[in-house]
Amino acid sequence: MSEPRISDLLEAASVRAVPVVRGVADERLGDPTPCAEYSVRELVNHLTHVVVGFQAYAAKGQADFSTTPDYIGDDPDWRARFTAEARKLVDAWAAPGADEGTAGQLGLPARTLGQMALLDLLVHAWDLAVATGQDFEPDPVVVAALEPAVARMAPMAREWKAFGDPAPVPADASPFERLLATTGRDPRPAAP
C-alpha cells in the first residue's frame, strides 16, 4: 500500500487547524502556549510563516526562517490570510513532483519537508487550541502517517532544539498523545 500524498494529509490537517486559528480571539494573543518560547501571537506568526515558507519548498525553492514576520500586525484579516495561505500550501504540495526529489537549503527529501510542514500544522494547531481553550481533535490518518516520521525526525529535531526531551506518556495514551510526548509536550496539560 502506498503512502498517502502529502497534499492529502495537509488538506486533512488544514481542515482541523484553520478553525482553531480562526477561533483565536484578539484578547488571547498575549497568552502563553505549550511552546514555552511562544505567546499565542508569536505562535500564530510562526505557524503562518511555516505555511508560507513550505509553499516555496514544494516548488523546490528556498525559504528564510532566520526571522519571523509579524503576519498579524494591525491586520484585522490575519485569520483570513492564514486560511488562504493554508489553502496555498495544500495546492503547492499537490503540484506534480512536489513531494519528490530534494528541496530546501539542506537538500532534505521533499517528502520529509512536507512531513515537517504537516507536523507543524498538526501540533501547533493543538498548541493554539490548548492555549486558547478550544477543542481540537486531530485527524487520525494524519497522526498515523506522522508517527513513523516523527520517530525518525526526533533525534535531529532535538539537536536543532525543535523538540524538547520526550515527555512522560500515560499508560492509556492515544497515538496523538504519544506523538505530542515525542515532541517534548505534556500530552495532557492543565487547562489554561
N, C-alpha and C positions, 0 to 999 in steps of 0.2 A: 504494500500500500504506500502510495507517495505521500510526502509531507504536504500539509496544507500550504496554499500560496500565502506569502507574507501579506499581500494586499487583502486577502480574505480575512486573515487574522487581525490586521489593522482595522478593517471595517468593523469587525465584531467588537474590538476593544474601544473603538471610537464611539460606537453606539452607547456604550456604558460610560465613557469618560466625558463626553460632551455635556450631558445633563448635569454632571457634578460641577464642571466648570461654570456652566450657566447658572447653577444654583448658589454660587459663591456671592454672598451679599457684600456690598462695599464696606460695611462696618466690620466685616470679619477679615479684611485684607491684612491687618496688622497682627493677627493671631498667630501663635506658634503652630507648627506642624510636626508630625512624626519624624520629619527630616530636620534634625536639630539646627542645621545651618540655614534653614529657610523659614521665613514667615509665609503666610498664605500668599501675599503679593509676590514675594520672591519666587515661590514655587510655581505660581501661575506663569510668571515671566519665564522661568526656566523651562517649564513644560512647553510653552508656546515656542520658545527658541529651539527646543528639540524637534518639535513638529515641523518648524520651518527648515531647520538645518538638514534634517534627514530627508527632506524632499530633494535636496541637492545631491545627497549620496545616492538616491535611487537613480538619478540621471548621470551617475559616475562623476559628479562634480565635487567641489570642496565646500566645507562649511567652517566657519570660525566660531569656536566655542571658548575663545580666550576671555571674552566678556559676554554678558547677557544684557541685551537692550531692555528698556522698560516698555514693554508692549502695552501695559495698562495705562501708564502716564495719566493724562487727563482725558483719555478717550472713553466716552460713555458707552461705546460699542465694542469694547475689548472682548466681550463674551462672543459676539457675533464674529469677530475676527478669528478667535480661536476655532470656532465651529468651521469657518471657511478654510482655515489652514489645515485643520484635521482632514477635511474632505480632500484637499490638495495632496496631503500626504498619502492617503489611500490611493488616489488616482496616480500619483507618481510611482508608487510601488506596483501598480497594476500594469504599467507600461512593459512591453515585451523586453525581456533581458534585464529588468531592474534587479532581480534577485540572483543574477548570475555573475560570475567573474569576481573581481575585487573592486573596492571603492574606498574613498576617504583617504586622509593623509597617511594613515598607517597601512594602507593596502590590505585591509581586512576583507575576508569573504563578504560579498554583498549581502548574502543571507544572514550572516552574523550581525551586520549593521542593521538590517531590517528587524532582527530579533531584539536588538538593543533599543530601537525606537518603540517596539511593541512593549517591551518591559517597562520603559519609562511611562508610556501611556497607561498601562495597567496599574503599576504600583503608585505612580503619582496621583492618579485619579483616586485611589484608595486613601493616600495621604491627605488629599484635599477633603475627601468625604469625612474622614475621621476628624480633621481639624475644624470643620465647619458644621459638624453634627448631622451630616447627610447619610442616608443609606447607600451602600454600594455592594452590589452582587456581581462578581466577575463572571465573564463568560467561561464556562468550564472547558470549552475547546481551546480557548486562548491559554488558560492555565496549563492544560495538558501539553500543549505544544511548547510552552516555555520551560517546563520543568527540566528537561534534559539540557536545554541551552543555558539556563541559569546555573545548573550544576557545573557545566563546562566553563562558563564565564567567571564564576565566583573567585577563583584564585587571582586572576588578572584584575577583576573589579575591586578586590580588597587591596591589591597592590596600588591601584590608582586611587584608592580611598573613595570609590563609588559605592562600595558595600562596606558595612561595618562587620564586626565579628558576628558569627551566627548567633541568633537569639535562641533561648530555650524554646522547645516545641512541646506543647501539651500532648499527652498520650492520644487524645481524641482529635488531634489537629486535622483540618481539612487539607487537601492538596494546596489550596491557595495560602493557607496559614503556614504551611511548610515552606512555600516559596518565599513568603514575606520574611520568615525567620532566616532563611538563607541569605537574604539581602541585609540582615542585621536589624530588622524591625521586630518590635514586640507584636506578635500577631493578634494579641487581644489587649490592646491598650485601654487604659481607663478613659472614660468619657471626658471630653474637653471641658 
